[in-house]
Amino acid sequence: MSTQSSSAAAATGIHVTPATAARRSSRQPTGKQRRETLTAYLFLMPYLIVLGVFTVFATIYVLGLSLFKLDIGFTAPQFVGIQNYQLLFQQLSAPFDSDFWTSMINILKFTVVVVIGETILALLLAVLLQNIPAIKTRGIFRTILYMPAVTSSVAISLIFLWFYNPQGVINYLLSLVHIPGPHWLEDPLFALPALMLLNIWTTTATFMLYFLAALQDLPTELFEAARVDGAGPFQLFTNVTIPLLRPALFLVIALATIGAFQMFDQAKFMTEGGPLNSTLTPLLQIYNTAFRDNHFGLASAMSVLLFILIFVVTIIQRRFIDVNA
Amino acid sequence: MAQAQVRANVRPAVRLAETPPRRPFRWMNVFIYVMLGIFTITSLGPFIFSFFSSFKTFSHILDFPPTLFPQPWTWDNFATILSDPAFLRWILNSFIYAVGAAILNVLFSAMAGYALSRLRFPGKEVVFLLTLAVMMVPIPILVIPKFLIMNSLRLTNTFFALLIPAMAQPFSVFLMVQFMKGLPRELEESAMIDGASYWRIFSQVILPLVKPALTAVAILSFQAAWNDFLWPLLVLDSRDMYTLPLGLYFFERDHYTQYNLLIAGSMFNTIPMLILFFIFQRYFIEGATTGAVKG
């Protein structure tokens, strides 16, 4: 097929001067180019459908929905303008009485602790792995340390429900050092820290891999030069490694922040946002508003605000951490 | 060049300094392995402890102090779970979702990756830039519109609702483009001269060369679907359609204090994934770090 059409193009090419042929190919596509374009879009079709419907259209749709009052199955959608946003911002005068703003405060605390915790821990683990001389041993430890990131949040939540039981293994370990363990998930003071700890445990390993990949790409000459200048291991780390790792550091902090802001599974599975809304997260509140209270418009407005918050935080992080920005 | 010169000049100095730092270096090694030992326990410990505990009886699951090995051992937890036909159905549903998502994603992302990396056509840059941009958008924020789209298509509570949004992920497409764009162009040109169609070039020349990428995409999509909780929670509403994570959520509500059953139930979700991980760990790690390379 393709030989036929290309030889046909060649055959027609004989009759025109080179100049006109060049002009022709730059102005209007030849048969071959047209076929290539058509083929490309046929190959792209399934992906473009998913991308178009579930991301591009969905993004526009959620912006539109946030301007409507919408309950499924009861009344027709009603255009309300920015009323959903107004309602949310009015609640800001008493944020602790509002479920949405409570969830926002919770997620800010959660994100700060989790991002700092997992970035430091991931970097520590990566440096430890990097310093194992034998490649094979390094691989074994890397596999072991990556295991928490492989398994599902639901299975891990089940296991940690049991760990966090007042009589569970965590309180047993605390009792060994004579600390009376709290009722982790039933205590408003300890439920959110319990979820922070669990989240750090499950997500650190992925970022460890990012740091490890970045560490392996660092130019060794610089380290040798610094060592020659008399830098100790600690100085090498703070003055050479950390500055060189800035792009990776930004990537990890940004991805960790984006991930932490979307915390849902553990809050839904382990605590349902309780006790006393202490583990209510924005995504859980969006879920409750839409699927429990049937206010899809209001839930969309919440989604948009959450998106803006994540976006702004990422931009700020980029300005402060990434040198290339 | 300059650096090499510097190094050459200072070489004697290095040699002199080499003997003293040896000792602290050894202490560093001890420190490294002690730390790794601690982190090995914290990473591996919960799995080992819960695996053995899934054979404990109800009256021993919360023993204080806890024991690692069950006394007595019992298969009752697994027998109770497997006697529930719904539980078997959830495992099957999860397999359908995970295998389906893996197959579709491999096929469609490879096709899209082929077009974006090997073909020339107007609009190519737009599609690729859109792919990069979309990878940064937090997907769970789009759950409301995605659900409403599925609902108006009357597809909720079917496998279509699970599989259609999962069948071609931007991240997989990106991974495919990264792998395919490095292949030499002569491959296709000679096949083209032999009269091969685009589809034949794609399926018989390009695909066999990117098998590692195909495996990585298959595994990552399988993992994402197998572990998925949020999307099934939204679009599935009859008990016989639940996937395993969703089933476990309701199972947890029914057996609130029976940790022996809950732990045994979680094993059905954890063990298949861990087995897969041990077989294909290279691909897991390669897939996970492609994101890092991008940054």
Interface residues (C-beta under 8 A of the other chain):
Chain A: M1 S2 T3 Q33 E36 T37 T39 A40 Y41 F43 L44 P46 Y47 L48 I49 V50 L51 V53 F54 T55 V56 F57 A58 T59 Y61 V62 L65 I72 L124 L125 L128 L129 N131 I132 F141 R142 T143 I144 L145 Y146 M147 P148 A149 V150 T151 S152 S153 V154 A155 I156 L158 I159 F160 L161 W162 F163 N165 Q167 G168 V169 Y172 W201 A205 T206 L209 Y210 L212 A213 A214 E221 E224 A225 V228 P233 P247 A248 F250 L251 L255 I258 F261 Q262 F264 D265 K268 F269 L283 I286 Y287 A290 F291 F296 A299 S300 S303 L306 F307 I310
Chain B: Q3 V6 R7 V10 A13 V14 P24 M28 I32 M35 L36 F39 T40 T42 S43 L44 P46 F47 F49 S50 S53 I61 L62 F64 P65 P66 L104 F108 S109 M111 A112 Y114 A115 L116 L119 R120 F121 P122 K124 V127 L130 T131 V134 M136 V137 P138 P140 I141 L142 V143 I144 P145 K146 F147 L148 I149 N151 I164 P165 M167 A168 Q169 P170 V173 M192 I193 G195 A196 S197 Y198 F202 Q223 W226 N227 F229 L230 L233 L234 P245 L248 Y249 E252 Y259 L262 I263 G265 S266 M267 N269 T270 M273 L274 F277 F278 Q281 F284 I285 A288 T289 G291 A292 V293 G295
